[in-house]
Amino acid sequence: MTSILEIKDLVKRYDGGFEALKGVSLNIEAGEILALLGPNGAGKTTLISTVCGITTATSGSVSVDGNDINDNFRAARTIIGLVPQEVNLEPFETVLNTVTFSRGLFGKRRDPAYIEKILRQLSLWDKKDNAIRTLSGGMKRRVLIAKALSHEPKVLFLDEPTAGVDVELRKDMWDIVADLKASGVTIILTTHYIEEAEAIADRVGVINQGELLLIEEKTALMKRLGQKQLNVELQEPISEIPAGLASYDLVLGEDGRTLTYSYDTKADRTGITSLLGDIAAAGLTLRDLQTEQSSLEDIFVGLVHKEDAA
Ligand SMILES: Nc1ncnc2c1ncn2[C@@H]1O[C@H](COP(=O)(O)OP(=O)(O)OP(=O)(O)O)[C@@H](O)[C@H]1O
């Protein structure tokens, strides 16, 4: 795979001295969906704004498809589409004019067929003559995406695309992102909804206090950092954990019928075999066994807390 976006040692110090980015480096591969996760104030919007040329970096470099954002700003910016966090649309303008005008701003020649294609892809075609102010919140978000796609960018930034939207619209948005990926667009989205990253990202970056704590394939990350739980269901309830099992840090369920054992998936020995042997030695009979993988949320909370405590 080739990197379509290369960010090197990016530092952003705002007037007043606050360092919102403390040397972020990351490469984004063509065609992937990268989710940047981070709590409020982590630096996600600052990162996007710097890459898109809305704010200037204090130091470091950004290159978009080989074009340096400082030396070759117009070429670099044309490759990028940005869907901002805030809805900033002209209320009395129609959907079609809004999107067509946006394309013109990038100096691209008119292409009604392309505009029709993206409006159809975003289920906005039958609303093309409606004024923006008559649209629902969800439709306005779609118009923001259509605007960002109007000049045929290869890379699309979505800054918290589903902040404050209802569950149904969030799922819609995920489908739209999947469609865009299928049509060849590289997507970087910021979010603090972990389930969003879990649902749609190929890779996940975690950013906190201006630093990229990690960036990794989602599935590998979940495997590498994930704890697993083994739930042991017992034939007969017990009132306390037998002394012979004290070393396993088991948790007894409220009904006395389940024992939960947490283990590290990357450890050489999980301890499961000896646990099962010791359960039998304690005279308990098993009814069922299940394992559960910890979610991205557990991983994220663990990482960010560790960093905050340091
Ligand atoms: N213009 C500015 N001047 C000074 N500090 C700023 C400015 N813009 C942002 N900051 C600070 O930089 C930090 C990062 O802000 P940023 O908006 O990038 O975070 P974020 O990760 O996008 O957060 P959120 O999820 O809340 O949007 C915050 O502490 C913020 O207060």
The ligand as an SDF file (V2000), in Angstrom:
LIG
                    3D

 31 33  0  0  0  0  0  0  0  0999 V2000
   -7.3710   28.7550   18.9080 N   0  0  0  0  0  0  0  0  0  0  0  0
   -6.9340   28.1510   20.0170 C   0  0  0  0  0  0  0  0  0  0  0  0
   -6.1710   28.8120   20.9160 N   0  0  0  0  0  0  0  0  0  0  0  0
   -5.7070   28.2130   22.0420 C   0  0  0  0  0  0  0  0  0  0  0  0
   -5.9610   26.9300   22.3750 N   0  0  0  0  0  0  0  0  0  0  0  0
   -6.7280   26.2220   21.5240 C   0  0  0  0  0  0  0  0  0  0  0  0
   -7.2640   26.7840   20.3080 C   0  0  0  0  0  0  0  0  0  0  0  0
   -7.9880   25.8240   19.6750 N   0  0  0  0  0  0  0  0  0  0  0  0
   -7.9150   24.7180   20.4530 C   0  0  0  0  0  0  0  0  0  0  0  0
   -7.1670   24.9540   21.5540 N   0  0  0  0  0  0  0  0  0  0  0  0
   -6.8510   23.9820   22.6120 C   0  0  0  0  0  0  0  0  0  0  0  0
   -6.1310   22.9080   22.0430 O   0  0  0  0  0  0  0  0  0  0  0  0
   -6.5420   21.6650   22.6380 C   0  0  0  0  0  0  0  0  0  0  0  0
   -6.9740   20.6920   21.5730 C   0  0  0  0  0  0  0  0  0  0  0  0
   -8.1790   21.1450   20.9970 O   0  0  0  0  0  0  0  0  0  0  0  0
   -8.9050   20.3780   19.8120 P   0  0  0  0  0  0  0  0  0  0  0  0
  -10.1160   21.1620   19.4300 O   0  0  0  0  0  0  0  0  0  0  0  0
   -7.9150   20.0690   18.7480 O   0  0  0  0  0  0  0  0  0  0  0  0
   -9.3250   19.0280   20.5450 O   0  0  0  0  0  0  0  0  0  0  0  0
  -10.2860   17.8650   20.0600 P   0  0  0  0  0  0  0  0  0  0  0  0
   -9.5410   16.6070   20.2850 O   0  0  0  0  0  0  0  0  0  0  0  0
  -10.7600   18.1420   18.6840 O   0  0  0  0  0  0  0  0  0  0  0  0
  -11.4520   17.9870   21.0960 O   0  0  0  0  0  0  0  0  0  0  0  0
  -13.0510   17.8510   20.8900 P   0  0  0  0  0  0  0  0  0  0  0  0
  -13.3110   16.3940   20.8740 O   0  0  0  0  0  0  0  0  0  0  0  0
  -13.5620   18.5230   22.1080 O   0  0  0  0  0  0  0  0  0  0  0  0
  -13.3920   18.5580   19.6100 O   0  0  0  0  0  0  0  0  0  0  0  0
   -7.6330   22.0200   23.6330 C   0  0  0  0  0  0  0  0  0  0  0  0
   -7.0640   22.0740   24.9240 O   0  0  0  0  0  0  0  0  0  0  0  0
   -8.1080   23.3730   23.1880 C   0  0  0  0  0  0  0  0  0  0  0  0
   -8.5600   24.1370   24.2900 O   0  0  0  0  0  0  0  0  0  0  0  0
  1  2  1  0
  2  3  1  0
  2  7  2  0
  3  4  2  0
  4  5  1  0
  5  6  2  0
  6  7  1  0
  6 10  1  0
  7  8  1  0
  8  9  2  0
  9 10  1  0
 10 11  1  0
 11 12  1  0
 11 30  1  0
 12 13  1  0
 13 14  1  0
 13 28  1  0
 14 15  1  0
 15 16  1  0
 16 17  2  0
 16 18  1  0
 16 19  1  0
 19 20  1  0
 20 21  2  0
 20 22  1  0
 20 23  1  0
 23 24  1  0
 24 25  2  0
 24 26  1  0
 24 27  1  0
 28 29  1  0
 28 30  1  0
 30 31  1  0
M  END
$$$$
